[in-house]
Amino acid sequence: MNSYDFNPGDFVQITTTDKVFEGHLMPEYELESREFLFVKLKSGYNVGIRKVQILNIELIKRNVKKEIAGSEEECDFEDADGKILILATGGTIASKIDYITGGVKPAFSANDLLSTVPEISETGVEILGKQILNKFSENLTPDDWIKIAGEVYKCVEKGAKGIVIPHGTDTLHY
């Protein structure tokens, strides 16, 4: 993809020998064929386009990553008053595909999750993220639940306006 000077997430129009596609460029992964360029169409479907068939690629809109307030390193509960706190615990929502095993693994932090919804930064509400666990539901223990409850208690005591605990498709009760 770098030979085209585009980055994953850029919205492009690709003209091939027989069709025109519009969508977001997807990243290249280890086990994918280098002869294809992958695009997520507006419909949500992904399409692989054989590079030798590409006649032109036009950049429609560059993907701009917006910075989200706070980070795991900076998250200070002394300054939680009036803020929304994201307490990341892992789970499917924080996972990405491991193309070697074919499964998923917890890989995203609280701020990685926040950056997937850039519109959040436009709300005017300050959001802080903190990674407290990075486990799947089936690996959680009662000690983990106590840790989560303790973190929620600290947030409430420090005046947090709201607390979100994303996890995934399974639930924390497992």
C-alpha positions as CSV (number, residue, x, y, z in Angstrom):
1,M,0.0,0.0,0.0
2,N,2.9,2.4,0.7
3,S,3.8,2.4,-3.0
4,Y,0.5,4.2,-3.5
5,D,1.3,6.7,-0.6
6,F,-2.0,6.0,1.1
7,N,-2.6,4.7,4.6
8,P,-5.1,2.3,6.1
9,G,-8.3,4.2,6.8
10,D,-7.9,6.6,3.9
11,F,-11.1,6.9,1.9
12,V,-10.2,6.3,-1.8
13,Q,-11.7,5.7,-5.2
14,I,-10.1,2.9,-7.1
15,T,-10.6,2.5,-10.8
16,T,-9.8,-1.0,-12.1
17,T,-9.9,-2.4,-15.6
18,D,-13.6,-3.2,-15.2
19,K,-15.1,-1.4,-12.2
20,V,-14.8,1.6,-9.8
21,F,-14.7,1.0,-6.0
22,E,-15.0,3.6,-3.2
23,G,-14.1,2.8,0.4
24,H,-11.6,2.8,3.2
25,L,-8.3,1.2,2.6
26,M,-7.7,-1.7,5.0
27,P,-4.3,-2.6,6.5
28,E,-2.3,-5.4,5.0
29,Y,-1.9,-8.4,7.3
30,E,0.9,-11.0,7.5
31,L,-0.9,-13.9,5.9
32,E,-2.8,-12.0,3.2
33,S,-1.6,-12.1,-0.4
34,R,0.5,-9.0,-1.4
35,E,-1.1,-9.1,-4.8
36,F,-4.4,-7.7,-3.4
37,L,-5.5,-4.4,-2.0
38,F,-8.3,-4.6,0.5
39,V,-11.1,-2.0,0.8
40,K,-14.0,-1.7,3.2
41,L,-16.9,-0.6,1.0
42,K,-19.7,1.8,2.2
43,S,-21.9,-1.3,2.5
44,G,-19.6,-2.7,5.2
45,Y,-18.4,-5.5,3.0
46,N,-14.7,-5.9,2.3
47,V,-13.4,-6.4,-1.2
48,G,-10.0,-7.6,-2.4
49,I,-8.8,-5.9,-5.6
50,R,-6.0,-7.5,-7.6
51,K,-3.3,-4.8,-7.8
52,V,-2.4,-5.6,-11.4
53,Q,-6.0,-4.6,-12.4
54,I,-5.8,-1.1,-10.7
55,L,-5.6,1.7,-13.2
56,N,-5.9,4.6,-10.7
57,I,-6.3,5.4,-7.0
58,E,-7.7,8.8,-6.0
59,L,-7.6,10.0,-2.5
60,I,-11.0,11.3,-1.5
61,K,-10.3,11.9,2.2
62,R,-7.2,11.2,4.3
63,N,-7.8,9.3,7.5
64,V,-7.0,11.6,10.4
65,K,-6.6,10.1,13.9
66,K,-8.0,12.4,16.5
67,E,-6.4,12.5,19.9
68,I,-8.6,11.6,22.8
69,A,-8.1,13.3,26.1
70,G,-6.2,11.3,28.6
71,S,-4.1,8.1,28.4
72,E,-3.4,5.2,30.6
73,E,-0.2,6.8,31.8
74,E,-1.9,10.2,32.6
75,C,-5.2,8.9,34.1
76,D,-5.3,10.6,37.5
77,F,-8.3,9.9,39.7
78,E,-7.5,13.0,41.7
79,D,-8.7,14.9,38.6
80,A,-11.8,12.7,37.9
81,D,-14.4,15.2,39.0
82,G,-17.0,15.7,36.3
83,K,-15.3,13.4,33.8
84,I,-16.3,10.2,32.1
85,L,-14.0,7.3,32.9
86,I,-13.5,4.3,30.7
87,L,-12.2,1.3,32.7
88,A,-11.0,-1.2,30.2
89,T,-11.1,-4.9,31.2
90,G,-10.3,-6.7,28.0
91,G,-12.8,-9.1,26.4
92,T,-13.9,-9.4,22.8
93,I,-14.4,-5.6,22.4
94,A,-10.7,-5.1,23.0
95,S,-9.5,-7.9,20.8
96,K,-8.1,-8.2,17.4
97,I,-7.7,-11.1,15.1
98,D,-4.6,-13.1,15.4
99,Y,-4.0,-14.3,11.8
100,I,-1.5,-16.9,12.9
101,T,-3.9,-18.8,15.1
102,G,-7.2,-17.7,13.5
103,G,-8.5,-16.7,17.0
104,V,-8.7,-13.4,18.7
105,K,-6.6,-12.0,21.5
106,P,-7.1,-9.0,23.9
107,A,-4.9,-6.2,22.3
108,F,-6.6,-2.8,22.6
109,S,-6.3,-0.4,25.5
110,A,-9.0,2.0,26.7
111,N,-7.7,4.8,24.5
112,D,-7.4,2.5,21.5
113,L,-11.2,1.8,22.0
114,L,-11.9,5.5,22.3
115,S,-10.0,6.3,19.2
116,T,-12.3,4.0,17.2
117,V,-15.1,6.5,17.8
118,P,-13.5,9.9,17.0
119,E,-16.9,11.6,17.3
120,I,-16.5,11.2,21.1
121,S,-13.9,14.0,21.1
122,E,-16.5,16.4,19.6
123,T,-18.9,16.0,22.6
124,G,-17.0,18.5,24.8
125,V,-16.9,15.9,27.6
126,E,-13.5,15.0,28.9
127,I,-13.0,11.2,28.9
128,L,-10.1,9.5,30.6
129,G,-9.2,5.9,29.9
130,K,-7.5,3.4,32.2
131,Q,-6.6,-0.2,31.5
132,I,-7.4,-2.2,34.7
133,L,-7.4,-5.8,33.2
134,N,-6.9,-7.4,29.8
135,K,-8.6,-10.7,30.0
136,F,-11.4,-12.7,28.4
137,S,-14.6,-13.4,30.4
138,E,-13.7,-17.1,30.9
139,N,-10.4,-16.1,32.5
140,L,-11.9,-13.7,35.0
141,T,-11.9,-14.7,38.7
142,P,-13.7,-13.3,41.8
143,D,-10.4,-11.4,42.5
144,D,-10.8,-9.6,39.2
145,W,-14.4,-8.7,40.0
146,I,-13.2,-7.2,43.3
147,K,-10.5,-5.3,41.5
148,I,-13.1,-3.9,39.1
149,A,-15.5,-2.9,41.9
150,G,-12.6,-1.2,43.8
151,E,-11.7,0.8,40.7
152,V,-15.4,1.9,40.3
153,Y,-15.5,2.9,43.9
154,K,-12.4,5.0,43.5
155,C,-13.9,6.7,40.5
156,V,-17.1,7.5,42.3
157,E,-15.2,8.8,45.3
158,K,-13.2,11.2,43.1
159,G,-16.4,12.6,41.5
160,A,-16.5,10.9,38.1
161,K,-19.6,12.0,36.1
162,G,-19.9,8.5,34.6
163,I,-18.0,5.2,34.5
164,V,-18.0,2.8,31.5
165,I,-16.7,-0.7,31.7
166,P,-16.6,-2.2,28.2
167,H,-15.9,-5.9,27.9
168,G,-17.2,-7.7,24.9
169,T,-19.7,-10.3,23.6
170,D,-19.5,-12.3,26.8
171,T,-20.3,-10.7,30.1
172,L,-18.4,-10.1,33.3
173,H,-20.6,-12.7,35.2
174,Y,-18.9,-15.7,33.5
